[in-house]
Amino acid sequence: MKTNQESGFLKIKGGTPLKGKVKVQGSKNAALPVMAAALLLDNGEVHLRNVPKLLDVQTMSDLLVSLGAVVKRDDHTMTIEIEGEPAWETPSSLVRKMRASSLVLGPLLARCGRVILPLPGGCAIGSRPMDLHFKGLSKMGAQIELDKGAVIARADKLVGARIYLDFPSVGATENLLMAAVLAKGETLIENAAREPEIDNLVRALKSMGAAIEGEGTGILRVRGQKELNPATIDIIPDRIEAATYLLAGAITRGDITVKGVVAEHLNALLAKLDEAGIEVINKENELRVNSPARPRGLTVKTMPYPGFSTDLQPQMMALLSLAEGTSVIYETIFESRFLHASELQKMGAQIELQGNTAIIHGQSSLIGAEVYATDLRGGAALVLAGLAAEGETVVYDVHHLDRGYENMAEKLILLGAEVCEGKDNIKARKQ
């Protein structure tokens, strides 16, 4: 793990069409809430399969251990053992490493009746207020206050309630769902997030004995149970990683097959690729992109699932910087998710920013440059741009990629990319 004085970089020699097959990892965004759900057990083990080897997964594992869980890993499987009531005060050193640390709030409140949670950290892509989490838990009887940068929550016993989410927040839906499974009575969550990762969590909780109806509908009805039981749970494939490699094939005008993917999880992306003139062949659990020509320009608007994912907006911007004509991207989810645009401009991309709108005038080529990743998905976009650019690109601060992509450099090399990794002294660089 990198220190705050040392980060990684990727040196990429671009211009090579990528070819070959790559197997998709387990979903980071599905694994993290399921790991947190293990805290709902009184005693016993939760066995997880298809768990990706990622920095965020390790951070969640460390957080669970700090709360009293025993976590064992064997390649892509994980066992989380709970014995008795977990600790309820979370360490800021771990929580501030990633936003998903907030997912322990609901389970700990349901199990312990109290929680102290420093406000989580994570990628610098804008505010992600937890108001919806707090409003929903308050409806269930929790008392919540903020004190010196920490959330302090208490509840003698959570009680089922009708909760309407003003926005279909993934994190709020997950926290409220996990709190509701042990609450007294019935909870109705309306305008719930519909992401595949939510469905994975619902199936996980049901395998642990929870009573939940409405999977995939946006309206979740939960009947609280006195306790849950041990279970074995499969983590779904990572749709964002799968999409990133499909876009890598498209931007390099290559021929890549992504194996182990659930195609319907990528319907919004596949529709846009088709609109851009990029052929994607869907065969069982494989998607093959074969893109010998420049894509056509597009208009893209990020939306909650099943709309176009904000987690794919940076990678799509990289592709559209090489498209024919003018493209427009409307970012409706996060107000600061255009930080990668200025780095793409260093490579010759013609991008105009107007508030939450990016206007991209497609170029016939990009030029290699030194660029800096400011967040996970923005970093992936810069890698894609580097793969397609003329000459050499160096992407600094790629420790962000370790949070969401397992062995990205190795996978790209197997696809024919000229990539090498290195370490960089941040302090020396800034002098």
Secondary structure, DSSP 4 states (H G I P E B T S, - for coil): ---TTEEEEEEEE--PPPEEEEEPPBPHHHHHHHHHHGGG-SEEEEEEES----HHHHHHHHHHHHTT-EEEEETTEEEEEEESSPP-B--HHHHTT-GGGGGGHHHHHHHHSEEEEEPP---SSS----HHHHHHHHHTT-EEEEETTEEEEE-SS-B--EEE-SS--HHHHHHHHHHHTTSBSEEEEES----HHHHHHHHHHHHTT-EEE-TTTSEEEEE--S----EEEEPPB-HHHHHHHHHHHHHTT-EEEEES--GGGGHHHHHHHHHTT-EEEEETTEEEEE--SPPBP-EEEB-STTSB-GGGHHHHHHHHTTSBSEEEEE--S-TTTTHHHHHHHHTT-EEEEETTEEEEE--S--B--EEE--SHHHHHHHHHHHHHSBSEEEEE-GGGGGGT-TTHHHHHHHTT-EEEEEEEEHHHHH-
